[in-house]
Amino acid sequence: MKNSSPSNAEIVAAFERIKAVGGSEGDISTVLRGVMGHFLFRLSYLLDDPSLTDPELCASTKWGLYEENGEDKPIRRLGCMHELVFSTDPEFSGY
């Protein structure tokens, strides 16, 4: 498997192959929703990762999820957002 993103033609071809062997559009949608859920979980976990220990990276990089005021200024850091990812989609609330 290559590491680059697939082209639109490759995505359509994969979709057609899945349908050709009996996979439904609902099956494909379920897989894609699951993949996106795991992506959001991992991304939000990374943003809240307390184990970042590289001093140089910590000194030069600040990231996170924040609540903002009306002037687009951060007022409160939102932690543990990864714990909410699967509870936002009823189909995946059992994860």
Backbone bond lengths (Angstrom), bond angles and torsions (degrees), N, CA, C in turn:
res aa  C-N    CA-C-N  psi(-1)  N-CA   C-N-CA  omega(-1)  CA-C   N-CA-C  phi
1 M - - - 1.443 - - 1.524 108.51 -
2 K 1.324 115.67 132.28 1.455 119.20 -179.56 1.521 110.87 -80.76
3 N 1.321 116.21 160.33 1.460 121.68 -175.03 1.519 114.21 -91.64
4 S 1.334 119.04 -6.61 1.460 120.06 -179.10 1.529 109.87 -88.92
5 S 1.311 115.21 163.89 1.457 120.16 178.03 1.521 109.60 -69.62
6 P 1.328 117.11 141.92 1.459 119.31 179.22 1.530 111.13 -71.72
7 S 1.322 115.15 151.08 1.463 119.83 176.62 1.527 109.07 -75.14
8 N 1.320 116.08 166.65 1.462 119.81 176.50 1.522 111.25 -58.43
9 A 1.329 117.00 -39.57 1.468 120.74 179.60 1.531 110.84 -63.04
10 E 1.323 117.19 -39.55 1.468 120.44 178.60 1.524 111.29 -67.00
11 I 1.327 117.13 -37.60 1.462 121.04 178.60 1.528 109.95 -65.49
12 V 1.321 117.04 -45.81 1.466 120.98 179.43 1.526 110.07 -62.82
13 A 1.325 117.51 -41.97 1.467 120.87 179.76 1.528 110.85 -63.15
14 A 1.338 117.32 -41.91 1.467 120.62 178.61 1.527 110.06 -65.12
15 F 1.314 117.08 -41.32 1.461 121.92 177.33 1.529 110.32 -58.97
16 E 1.318 117.14 -45.86 1.474 121.62 179.81 1.534 111.35 -64.75
17 R 1.332 118.40 -38.52 1.470 120.80 178.29 1.525 110.98 -64.91
18 I 1.323 116.68 -40.80 1.467 120.46 179.01 1.521 110.08 -63.73
19 K 1.339 116.98 -44.05 1.459 120.49 178.52 1.524 111.56 -65.05
20 A 1.346 116.70 -34.83 1.469 121.20 -178.45 1.526 112.59 -65.10
21 V 1.326 117.76 -26.24 1.465 120.42 179.28 1.527 111.90 -100.01
22 G 1.335 116.34 14.31 1.459 119.61 173.19 1.510 115.90 102.88
23 G 1.323 118.17 -0.57 1.463 120.11 177.40 1.521 110.01 -72.72
24 S 1.302 116.39 138.60 1.461 120.08 -179.58 1.526 110.16 -93.33
25 E 1.332 115.48 166.93 1.455 119.60 174.82 1.528 109.97 -63.08
26 G 1.328 117.00 -32.58 1.466 121.07 176.29 1.519 111.65 -64.32
27 D 1.358 116.90 -39.47 1.469 120.67 176.84 1.522 110.53 -61.67
28 I 1.318 115.46 -44.71 1.459 120.51 -179.22 1.524 109.79 -64.57
29 S 1.315 116.81 -43.05 1.465 121.21 178.63 1.525 110.97 -60.83
30 T 1.332 116.91 -41.88 1.461 120.72 179.44 1.522 111.10 -62.49
31 V 1.326 116.97 -44.27 1.468 120.64 178.47 1.526 110.42 -62.33
32 L 1.326 116.89 -45.95 1.464 119.96 -178.80 1.521 111.93 -64.79
33 R 1.329 117.60 -39.20 1.460 120.04 177.38 1.527 110.59 -64.31
34 G 1.320 116.26 -38.89 1.464 119.88 177.67 1.515 112.15 -64.81
35 V 1.318 116.65 -43.07 1.467 121.24 178.96 1.524 109.88 -63.43
36 M 1.324 117.17 -45.06 1.460 120.36 179.55 1.530 110.95 -65.05
37 G 1.328 117.13 -37.56 1.462 120.03 177.14 1.515 111.38 -61.72
38 H 1.326 116.41 -44.59 1.467 119.84 179.10 1.529 111.07 -66.33
39 F 1.332 116.91 -37.25 1.465 120.11 176.45 1.529 110.46 -61.36
40 L 1.337 116.83 -48.37 1.467 120.02 179.64 1.522 111.75 -62.95
41 F 1.335 116.87 -37.82 1.457 120.74 177.34 1.524 110.14 -60.80
42 R 1.325 116.23 -50.33 1.467 119.84 -177.42 1.525 112.23 -66.14
43 L 1.336 116.87 -39.31 1.460 120.12 178.82 1.524 110.75 -65.34
44 S 1.320 117.98 -46.86 1.464 119.56 -179.37 1.525 111.27 -68.41
45 Y 1.338 118.18 -31.17 1.459 120.33 175.39 1.527 110.19 -66.86
46 L 1.323 116.36 -42.25 1.463 120.51 178.51 1.524 110.82 -61.18
47 L 1.328 117.32 -41.92 1.465 120.51 -179.95 1.523 112.14 -63.51
48 D 1.319 117.29 -24.88 1.458 121.89 -177.10 1.531 112.03 -108.15
49 D 1.342 116.82 12.60 1.461 121.97 -171.35 1.524 112.30 -68.91
50 P 1.321 118.43 111.40 1.465 120.92 179.30 1.527 113.07 -80.12
51 S 1.322 117.94 -5.06 1.466 119.70 -175.49 1.522 112.71 -90.70
52 L 1.317 118.45 6.89 1.454 121.41 177.73 1.524 108.15 -68.66
53 T 1.333 116.39 112.87 1.465 120.15 -172.38 1.521 114.30 -117.53
54 D 1.316 118.71 -6.56 1.461 120.97 -179.91 1.529 109.30 -67.44
55 P 1.348 118.54 110.89 1.473 120.79 -174.98 1.529 113.47 -58.72
56 E 1.333 116.75 -38.95 1.471 119.79 -179.03 1.528 110.48 -66.65
57 L 1.322 116.57 -43.62 1.459 120.49 179.23 1.525 110.61 -66.26
58 C 1.321 116.86 -41.52 1.466 120.60 179.81 1.521 111.58 -63.96
59 A 1.332 116.82 -35.30 1.462 120.54 -178.23 1.525 112.01 -73.35
60 S 1.333 117.23 -28.91 1.458 119.53 -173.83 1.521 113.96 -106.02
61 T 1.319 118.01 -8.71 1.458 120.81 -174.15 1.516 110.44 -127.01
62 K 1.313 115.65 128.31 1.461 121.33 174.32 1.522 107.19 -127.48
63 W 1.315 116.49 123.87 1.454 119.14 176.91 1.501 109.90 -144.07
64 G 1.295 114.89 159.81 1.447 120.65 179.54 1.513 110.05 164.72
65 L 1.308 115.57 179.47 1.455 122.52 174.78 1.515 106.82 -109.70
66 Y 1.318 116.45 131.11 1.459 121.10 -174.41 1.519 111.37 -132.65
67 E 1.316 115.03 147.54 1.455 121.06 167.00 1.523 106.08 -82.49
68 E 1.343 116.45 140.83 1.457 119.66 -178.59 1.522 110.63 -116.18
69 N 1.338 114.56 156.94 1.458 119.13 174.45 1.530 108.69 -86.54
70 G 1.323 117.74 -173.25 1.456 121.73 -178.93 1.515 114.46 -67.47
71 E 1.318 117.27 -10.36 1.466 121.95 179.87 1.523 111.98 -106.38
72 D 1.335 116.64 19.90 1.467 122.94 179.32 1.522 113.91 60.76
73 K 1.314 117.31 28.99 1.465 122.53 177.12 1.527 108.10 -103.65
74 P 1.343 117.13 134.68 1.468 118.57 178.91 1.525 111.12 -65.15
75 I 1.329 115.46 134.36 1.460 119.39 179.19 1.525 112.58 -119.58
76 R 1.330 116.13 -20.98 1.465 118.09 -179.00 1.517 109.17 -156.56
77 R 1.336 115.64 129.74 1.465 120.73 176.78 1.522 108.62 -75.51
78 L 1.335 115.58 135.60 1.455 121.33 177.95 1.521 108.35 -101.23
79 G 1.309 116.72 107.96 1.459 121.22 -178.73 1.511 112.02 -99.20
80 C 1.296 115.78 163.40 1.468 124.44 175.24 1.519 113.24 59.73
81 M 1.319 117.66 29.06 1.462 120.88 179.60 1.531 111.44 -64.22
82 H 1.336 116.69 -26.59 1.463 119.30 179.90 1.526 111.73 -60.12
83 E 1.331 116.57 -27.04 1.460 119.78 -179.71 1.527 112.54 -70.70
84 L 1.315 117.29 -16.10 1.459 121.75 -178.10 1.526 113.97 -97.08
85 V 1.326 117.87 -11.93 1.464 121.00 -172.11 1.524 111.86 -54.28
86 F 1.305 118.18 -54.06 1.454 119.51 -173.72 1.521 112.76 -78.67
87 S 1.325 117.65 -17.92 1.460 118.81 177.68 1.524 111.64 -77.88
88 T 1.330 118.21 -11.14 1.463 120.85 178.66 1.516 112.40 -82.65
89 D 1.320 118.61 -15.21 1.454 122.59 179.76 1.514 108.43 -118.42
90 P 1.334 118.40 112.28 1.461 120.93 -176.71 1.526 113.98 -57.32
91 E 1.340 117.89 -29.12 1.466 119.97 179.76 1.514 112.12 -67.48
92 F 1.324 117.67 -26.51 1.462 121.22 -175.39 1.523 112.44 -112.84
93 S 1.310 117.69 17.16 1.464 119.86 -177.33 1.526 112.11 -68.60
94 G 1.322 117.49 -12.00 1.466 120.07 179.39 1.515 114.10 -86.60
95 Y 1.326 119.06 0.19 1.471 120.54 179.95 1.483 111.34 -68.01
